[in-house]
Amino acid sequence: MKIYPVEGRTVRDPRTRAPVPAKGLTVSDYDPFWARRLRDGDVTKTAPQAEAKPVEAPAAQPETTAEAPAQESKS
């Protein structure tokens, strides 16, 4: 089975002493250590969701005209 750490928790592999990476770790279905970590809620079988950033629509540009500014008459 493939396990993933729960957000906010660091779980170490008892054999390598390395933390379980966010991309997951494949472990034995019959390992009592991982079964206990799963039951206790330290790890999960569900992959974390990628954070989706909302797509912002481009800001509407004000309409501009190509008219020259009006000049004042000097009379």
N, C-alpha and C positions, 0 to 999 in steps of 0.2 A: 504494500500500500504506500501511497505517497502522502506525506504529512507536511503541514505548513505551520509556522509559529503563529500564535494568536498575537494580535497587535498589542504592543506594550509589554510583551514577555520575551525573555530570552531563555531558550531551552538548549542545553548542550547534549550532544551525542555522547553517551557514556563510554563508547569505545575510543573515539577520536578527541573528545573534549572540545570539539569545535561547535559553535552555535549552529542551530538549524538555520540554513539560509532562507531568505524570503521566497526564493524560487522553488523551495520544497526539497524534501529528502525522501528517497525510497527506502523503506524499512520492511522487515518481515511482519507479516500479518500475525504471527504467533509469538512475537517478542513481548514478554510481560512488562518490560519497562515502558515501551511505547503504548501498549494497551492502557497502562495506568496513566500516562501523560494525556492520552486522548480522553479517558474517563474523567480526569481531573480538570479538563478544559485548558490545558497548557498548549496543546497543539490541536489542529483540526485537519480533516480530510478535504476541506473545501479550499480551493485556491483563492487568494485574496483578489478582490476586484481592483482593476486598474482605475486609478482616479481619473475620471473623465472631466476634463475642463470644459465648461460651457463655451460654445463658439459665439463670439460677439459679432453682431452684424456691424458692418462698417457704418460709421456715423454719416448721416445725410449731409451732403455738401450744400451750402446755401447757393442758390442760383446767382450767378454773377452775369452782368451784362458787359458788353464790350464798348459801352458808351464812354465818351470822353467827359471828364468833369465839366460842368458848365462854368464859363468864364464870366466874370463880372465886367460890365461895360464901364469904361472910365469916361464919363461925359461931364 
